[in-house]
Amino acid sequence: MKTNYLGPLFILGLSLIVSGCVVHKSHHRPHAKKVVVKKGPVTHIVAIPRTARVVVHSGNKYYLHNGHFYRTSGHGHVKVRPPTGLTIKALPSGFVKVKRNGIWYYHHQGVYMRWHAKRKVYIVASVD
């Protein structure tokens, strides 16, 4: 008696090919939109570091720390733009020398200062 193995082998092979082609649905949630949160510049701090310098201008007290000026507000301190005419004796780190309209200034994050040789201070300047 002769047994024909071709039929069952053909069906077995076909079933293996078909089972490999089954499309599986993903069990994962569709990709959500990515939200990138960028930390903005610090505009409010609770406590002024001990290394901050106190600068008084027109009766108002300012704190200078890491090249930024702060004023007391509510339950902490708020970063502010220093007023024109405010003076400091030493330039904080971060200021770079730039030339604007033929005049040399020290610039850092939008603040321009000029050296006043006679008074030996740096003065916040208004630059157009």
N, CA, C and O of each residue as an XYZ file, in Angstrom:
512
protein
N       0.827     -1.161      0.000
C       0.000      0.000      0.000
C       0.876      1.229      0.000
O       1.782      1.398      0.817
N       0.569      2.056     -0.931
C       1.341      3.258     -1.135
C       0.624      4.423     -0.452
O      -0.572      4.628     -0.661
N       1.355      5.183      0.365
C       0.760      6.316      1.072
C       1.166      7.601      0.366
O       2.328      7.800      0.009
N       0.205      8.442      0.180
C       0.474      9.720     -0.477
C       0.660     10.792      0.602
O      -0.291     11.186      1.277
N       1.922     11.259      0.747
C       2.241     12.275      1.758
C       2.153     13.700      1.211
O       2.236     14.663      1.974
N       1.991     13.835     -0.070
C       1.990     15.163     -0.676
C       0.789     15.990     -0.241
O       0.937     17.191     -0.016
N      -0.343     15.422     -0.119
C      -1.555     16.159      0.267
C      -1.427     16.773      1.649
O      -1.596     17.983      1.799
N      -1.125     15.948      2.690
C      -0.999     16.520      4.041
C       0.167     17.498      4.141
O       0.055     18.493      4.857
N       1.283     17.256      3.451
C       2.408     18.198      3.496
C       2.043     19.529      2.861
O       2.425     20.593      3.348
N       1.299     19.451      1.771
C       0.868     20.675      1.100
C      -0.030     21.497      2.024
O       0.133     22.714      2.117
N      -0.956     20.862      2.695
C      -1.877     21.555      3.608
C      -1.115     22.118      4.806
O      -1.402     23.230      5.250
N      -0.158     21.371      5.330
C       0.653     21.835      6.457
C       1.472     23.066      6.050
O       1.513     24.056      6.781
N       2.103     23.004      4.915
C       2.902     24.136      4.430
C       2.054     25.366      4.181
O       2.434     26.484      4.531
N       0.897     25.145      3.571
C      -0.008     26.258      3.296
C      -0.498     26.885      4.598
O      -0.597     28.108      4.696
N      -0.803     26.065      5.590
C      -1.279     26.611      6.869
C      -0.186     27.417      7.572
O      -0.482     28.418      8.224
N       1.078     26.991      7.446
C       2.188     27.752      8.046
C       2.355     29.101      7.360
O       2.598     30.109      8.024
N       2.230     29.128      6.064
C       2.364     30.381      5.326
C       1.228     31.327      5.678
O       1.459     32.513      5.916
N       0.020     30.822      5.712
C      -1.143     31.645      6.014
C      -1.092     32.149      7.451
O      -1.437     33.304      7.702
N      -0.675     31.324      8.390
C      -0.626     31.766      9.792
C       0.432     32.847      9.989
O       0.300     33.692     10.875
N       1.468     32.824      9.176
C       2.482     33.879      9.271
C       2.008     35.194      8.712
O       2.600     36.236      8.992
N       0.944     35.168      7.923
C       0.436     36.391      7.304
C      -0.734     36.995      8.061
O      -1.309     37.988      7.617
N      -1.089     36.421      9.178
C      -2.215     36.957      9.938
C      -1.839     38.333     10.462
O      -0.773     38.519     11.049
N      -2.708     39.270     10.248
C      -2.467     40.637     10.719
C      -3.008     40.750     12.126
O      -4.187     40.505     12.380
N      -2.124     41.127     13.039
C      -2.523     41.288     14.436
C      -2.835     42.750     14.702
O      -2.097     43.645     14.290
N      -3.918     42.970     15.382
C      -4.238     44.338     15.767
C      -3.362     44.716     16.952
O      -3.094     43.907     17.840
N      -2.935     45.939     16.939
C      -2.089     46.422     18.030
C      -2.915     46.566     19.297
O      -4.038     47.069     19.272
N      -2.350     46.124     20.383
C      -3.018     46.257     21.669
C      -2.604     47.540     22.375
O      -3.072     47.839     23.473
N      -1.726     48.288     21.734
C      -1.244     49.534     22.323
C      -2.172     50.671     21.934
O      -2.833     50.638     20.896
N      -2.202     51.674     22.797
C      -2.982     52.863     22.472
C      -2.325     53.582     21.305
O      -1.110     53.493     21.127
N      -3.096     54.277     20.526
C      -2.470     55.066     19.460
C      -1.531     56.088     20.098
O      -1.753     56.532     21.224
N      -0.511     56.442     19.385
C       0.473     57.375     19.922
C      -0.186     58.709     20.246
O      -0.823     59.337     19.400
N      -0.016     59.113     21.477
C      -0.546     60.404     21.893
C       0.381     61.503     21.403
O       1.563     61.267     21.149
N      -0.163     62.703     21.272
C       0.673     63.825     20.873
C       1.670     64.106     21.983
O       1.318     64.107     23.163
N       2.901     64.343     21.602
C       3.918     64.656     22.598
C       3.809     66.122     22.970
O       3.708     66.992     22.104
N       3.830     66.379     24.242
C       3.798     67.747     24.735
C       5.159     68.037     25.329
O       5.597     67.364     26.263
N       5.822     69.036     24.790
C       7.134     69.411     25.276
C       6.966     70.621     26.173
O       6.461     71.661     25.750
N       7.392     70.476     27.404
C       7.313     71.573     28.356
C       8.703     72.157     28.502
O       9.629     71.494     28.968
N       8.830     73.393     28.101
C      10.119     74.071     28.222
C      10.082     74.951     29.464
O       9.129     75.693     29.704
N      11.126     74.843     30.222
C      11.220     75.690     31.401
C      11.607     77.091     30.941
O      12.616     77.291     30.265
N      10.795     78.029     31.319
C      11.087     79.412     30.980
C      12.109     79.979     31.946
O      12.513     79.320     32.904
N      12.513     81.185     31.686
C      13.472     81.805     32.594
C      12.845     82.023     33.973
O      11.640     82.249     34.092
N      13.657     81.954     34.983
C      13.175     82.157     36.346
C      12.789     83.617     36.506
O      13.609     84.509     36.292
N      11.551     83.857     36.878
C      11.091     85.229     37.073
C      10.702     85.499     38.518
O      10.470     86.647     38.897
N      10.630     84.447     39.326
C      10.228     84.596     40.721
C      11.019     83.611     41.571
O      11.105     82.428     41.243
N      11.589     84.097     42.649
C      12.282     83.215     43.585
C      11.772     83.513     44.989
O      11.369     84.636     45.295
N      11.796     82.500     45.826
C      11.272     82.653     47.178
C      12.268     83.388     48.070
O      11.895     84.299     48.808
N      13.526     82.990     47.999
C      14.541     83.594     48.869
C      15.741     84.039     48.050
O      16.167     83.350     47.122
N      16.265     85.172     48.396
C      17.463     85.694     47.739
C      18.678     84.969     48.328
O      18.812     84.888     49.549
N      19.563     84.443     47.474
C      20.766     83.781     47.981
C      21.666     84.757     48.758
O      21.658     85.961     48.500
N      22.417     84.233     49.683
C      23.315     85.074     50.499
C      24.361     85.790     49.661
O      24.877     86.833     50.061
N      24.674     85.229     48.498
C      25.706     85.824     47.647
C      25.195     87.000     46.822
O      25.973     87.642     46.115
N      23.893     87.290     46.904
C      23.327     88.414     46.149
C      23.809     89.739     46.736
O      23.984     89.884     47.946
N      24.018     90.697     45.837
C      24.409     92.040     46.269
C      23.179     92.930     46.364
O      22.272     92.826     45.538
N      23.143     93.791     47.352
C      22.047     94.747     47.513
C      22.460     96.051     46.843
O      23.548     96.578     47.077
N      21.555     96.560     45.998
C      21.800     97.823     45.303
C      20.590     98.713     45.549
O      19.456     98.297     45.308
N      20.820     99.938     46.028
C      19.719    100.867     46.287
C      19.759    101.952     45.223
O      20.801    102.557     44.970
N      18.596    102.191     44.598
C      18.485    103.227     43.567
C      17.169    103.966     43.773
O      16.103    103.350     43.789
N      17.241    105.265     43.927
C      16.058    106.120     44.145
C      15.191    105.606     45.290
O      13.963    105.644     45.216
N      15.837    105.128     46.343
C      15.121    104.644     47.519
C      14.565    103.234     47.388
O      13.968    102.725     48.336
N      14.744    102.592     46.245
C      14.259    101.224     46.029
C      15.414    100.239     46.143
O      16.505    100.471     45.621
N      15.154     99.138     46.835
C      16.179     98.120     47.049
C      16.087     97.051     45.962
O      15.019     96.484     45.729
N      17.205     96.783     45.304
C      17.318     95.740     44.290
C      18.352     94.725     44.762
O      19.284     95.060     45.493
N      18.172     93.497     44.339
C      19.134     92.441     44.636
C      19.727     91.982     43.316
O      18.997     91.730     42.358
N      21.027     91.873     43.263
C      21.723     91.440     42.053
C      22.340     90.076     42.319
O      23.174     89.916     43.210
N      21.912     89.086     41.522
C      22.421     87.726     41.681
C      22.585     87.086     40.308
O      21.638     87.050     39.522
N      23.781     86.582     40.014
C      24.096     85.928     38.731
C      23.712     86.770     37.522
O      23.237     86.243     36.515
N      23.916     88.066     37.624
C      23.634     88.959     36.500
C      22.179     89.352     36.352
O      21.818     90.017     35.381
N      21.329     88.952     37.301
C      19.904     89.281     37.246
C      19.536     90.173     38.424
O      20.092     90.042     39.515
N      18.596     91.078     38.191
C      18.133     91.992     39.219
C      16.768     91.541     39.723
O      15.911     91.135     38.939
N      16.571     91.618     41.051
C      15.313     91.197     41.669
C      14.837     92.288     42.628
O      15.632     93.052     43.175
N      13.496     92.338     42.817
C      12.896     93.214     43.822
C      11.940     92.385     44.653
O      11.387     91.392     44.180
N      11.749     92.795     45.889
C      10.823     92.107     46.778
C       9.397     92.330     46.295
O       9.008     93.444     45.943
N       8.626     91.244     46.285
C       7.238     91.332     45.833
C       6.433     90.207     46.462
O       6.743     89.034     46.252
N       5.418     90.542     47.222
C       4.570     89.519     47.836
C       5.353     88.612     48.760
O       5.953     89.064     49.735
N       5.343     87.312     48.440
C       6.012     86.319     49.283
C       7.363     85.915     48.723
O       7.831     84.810     48.997
N       7.985     86.756     47.966
C       9.276     86.396     47.395
C       9.895     87.570     46.671
O       9.752     88.727     47.068
N      10.584     87.239     45.604
C      11.290     88.255     44.835
C      11.049     88.003     43.346
O      11.027     86.859     42.892
N      10.870     89.081     42.605
C      10.564     89.001     41.190
C      11.725     89.574     40.389
O      12.303     90.600     40.747
N      12.056     88.883     39.290
C      13.106     89.356     38.401
C      12.597     90.602     37.680
O      11.489     90.616     37.145
N      13.421     91.644     37.676
C      13.021     92.905     37.052
C      14.143     93.430     36.162
O      15.297     93.015     36.267
N      13.768     94.342     35.294
C      14.751     95.052     34.486
C      15.225     96.230     35.333
O      14.401     96.990     35.842
N      16.528     96.393     35.493
C      16.997     97.489     36.343
C      16.684     98.842     35.704
O      16.721     98.975     34.481
N      16.380     99.837     36.520
C      16.065    101.154     35.956
C      17.315    101.846     35.421
O      18.421    101.636     35.919
N      17.120    102.666     34.407
C      18.215    103.453     33.852
C      18.778    104.347     34.952
O      18.033    105.001     35.682
N      20.089    104.364     35.055
C      20.750    105.185     36.063
C      21.203    104.407     37.286
O      22.011    104.911     38.067
N      20.707    103.199     37.469
C      21.147    102.364     38.598
C      22.646    102.108     38.449
O      23.120    101.853     37.342
N      23.386    102.172     39.539
C      24.835    101.994     39.473
C      25.279    100.793     40.307
O      24.702    100.476     41.347
N      26.319    100.146     39.811
C      26.961     99.063     40.566
C      28.462     99.241     40.447
O      28.958     99.792     39.464
N      29.181     98.770     41.454
C      30.634     98.954     41.472
C      31.379     97.899     40.672
O      32.431     98.184     40.099
N      30.849     96.695     40.628
C      31.524     95.605     39.905
C      30.536     94.965     38.947
O      29.370     94.749     39.279
N      31.015     94.674     37.784
C      30.190     94.060     36.755
C      30.032     92.564     37.046
O      31.034     91.872     37.227
N      28.807     92.054     37.095
C      28.628     90.620     37.344
C      29.063     89.789     36.144
O      29.196     90.314     35.039
N      29.283     88.510     36.355
C      29.680     87.641     35.249
C      28.538     87.545     34.245
O      27.367     87.681     34.598
N      28.902     87.309     32.995
C      27.899     87.186     31.949
C      27.811     88.403     31.056
O      27.298     88.311     29.941
N      28.295     89.530     31.514
C      28.253     90.735     30.686
C      29.386     90.691     29.672
O      30.511     90.313     29.999
N      29.080     91.082     28.440
C      30.088     91.124     27.388
C      30.153     92.549     26.831
O      29.157     93.272     26.818
N      31.337     92.931     26.376
C      31.545     94.267     25.845
C      31.075     94.314     24.397
O      31.510     93.514     23.569
N      30.178     95.262     24.095
C      29.647     95.423     22.738
C      29.678     96.893     22.362
O      29.658     97.771     23.225
N      29.728     97.149     21.062
C      29.740     98.528     20.571
C      28.421     98.800     19.858
O      28.075     98.109     18.900
N      27.685     99.808     20.327
C      26.412    100.201     19.718
C      26.458    101.682     19.404
O      26.736    102.504     20.277
N      26.186    102.017     18.165
C      26.189    103.420     17.732
C      27.493    104.135     18.091
O      27.488    105.311     18.454
N      28.604    103.410     17.985
C      29.913    103.993     18.253
C      30.270    104.106     19.725
O      31.309    104.674     20.062
N      29.433    103.578     20.607
C      29.671    103.673     22.057
C      29.818    102.260     22.618
O      29.072    101.354     22.245
N      30.790    102.081     23.520
C      31.017    100.777     24.152
C      30.102    100.600     25.351
O      29.980    101.485     26.198
N      29.458     99.434     25.407
C      28.570     99.061     26.512
C      28.962     97.666     26.990
O      29.701     96.936     26.329
N      28.439     97.332     28.158
C      28.514     95.968     28.659
C      27.078     95.451     28.612
O      26.171     96.079     29.159
N      26.874     94.317     27.965
C      25.522     93.817     27.712
C      25.330     92.416     28.296
O      26.213     91.562     28.217
N      24.145     92.206     28.887
C      23.764     90.879     29.390
C      22.246     90.812     29.457
O      21.623     91.555     30.216
N      21.649     89.926     28.667
C      20.209     89.677     28.656
C      19.367     90.950     28.598
O      18.459     91.143     29.406
N      19.675     91.802     27.646
C      18.883     93.008     27.434
C      19.257     94.193     28.296
O      18.684     95.271     28.138
N      20.198     94.025     29.200
C      20.630     95.133     30.060
C      21.961     95.663     29.530
O      22.914     94.908     29.343
N      22.008     96.976     29.292
C      23.234     97.629     28.834
C      23.763     98.514     29.947
O      23.012     99.251     30.586
N      25.075     98.429     30.170
C      25.718     99.252     31.195
C      26.921     99.960     30.587
O      27.558     99.456     29.662
N      27.214    101.136     31.127
C      28.394    101.881     30.691
C      29.291    102.118     31.894
O      28.821    102.275     33.021
N      30.585    102.139     31.634
C      31.565    102.419     32.684
C      31.695    103.924     32.830
O      31.892    104.631     31.841
N      31.588    104.421     34.060
C      31.778    105.843     34.357
C      33.103    105.955     35.099
O      33.176    105.707     36.303
N      34.145    106.330     34.371
C      35.509    106.334     34.916
C      35.674    107.287     36.098
O      36.356    106.955     37.067
N      35.068    108.444     36.031
C      35.218    109.434     37.095
C      34.623    108.937     38.415
O      35.222    109.113     39.476
N      33.449    108.320     38.344
C      32.779    107.805     39.542
C      33.193    106.374     39.872
O      32.928    105.887     40.971
N      33.842    105.702     38.924
C      34.288    104.305     39.056
C      33.121    103.365     39.356
O      33.172    102.564     40.289
N      32.070    103.481     38.542
C      30.891    102.622     38.659
C      30.390    102.280     37.256
O      30.721    102.945     36.274
N      29.585    101.224     37.197
C      28.882    100.867     35.970
C      27.456    101.400     36.115
O      26.834    101.245     37.166
N      26.944    102.027     35.056
C      25.610    102.642     35.100
C      24.707    101.969     34.065
O      25.096    101.786     32.911
N      23.493    101.603     34.497
C      22.522    101.046     33.552
C      22.153    102.136     32.562
O      21.768    103.241     32.943
N      22.280    101.803     31.278
C      22.051    102.779     30.218
C      20.830    102.408     29.393
O      20.436    101.244     29.322
N      20.246    103.413     28.779
C      19.165    103.220     27.839
C      19.764    103.230     26.438
O      20.420    104.197     26.049
N      19.542    102.163     25.679
C      20.110    102.058     24.341
C      18.976    101.985     23.336
O      18.060    101.176     23.480
N      19.038    102.832     22.317
C      17.993    102.826     21.274
C      18.372    101.933     20.141
O      17.617    101.804     19.177
